Amino acid sequence: MKDKIQILVLDDESIVCDRLKSSLEKLGFYVETFTESQAALDRFAEHHFHIVITDLKMNAPDGMDVLRFVRENSPGTRVIIVTGFATVEKAREAIKSGAADFIAKPFKMSELRDIVLRLAREIQTGMPVSESRSEDASR
């Protein structure tokens, strides 16, 4: 990767932050983690992040507020919503509001890694990357 992709992780559980940070840094990404929404938003306002991974259920501001803030202030930043309270309605709302993806807890680290790698390729190429199954089908 040319320049390191900058990732902000926001989850009120520090163990989730630590797990994501470790896994994503092994892939070569720069990762900052936060357990409080306002601290994450303050940092986002002063530093450019390519990808934001946020839990939906947070003390105010919640994950949807974070999504809206990021989309308003950095339209090119991709946001992944993670939640233990997944519903079809919440997923639709998140995607309609501009989330790049929505993933339910508990999730497999490989699933989140695949999403982040896809988004990183999109950011670097400036073009959407199709799912691997679609790529295989076109061969």
Secondary structure, DSSP 8 states (H G I E B T S, - for coil): --S--EEEEE-S-HHHHHHHHHHHHHTT-EEEEESSHHHHHHHHHHS--SEEEEESS-SSS-HHHHHHHHHHH-TTSEEEEEESS--HHHHHHHHHTT-SEEEESS--HHHHHHHHHHHHHHHHHTS----HHHHHHT-
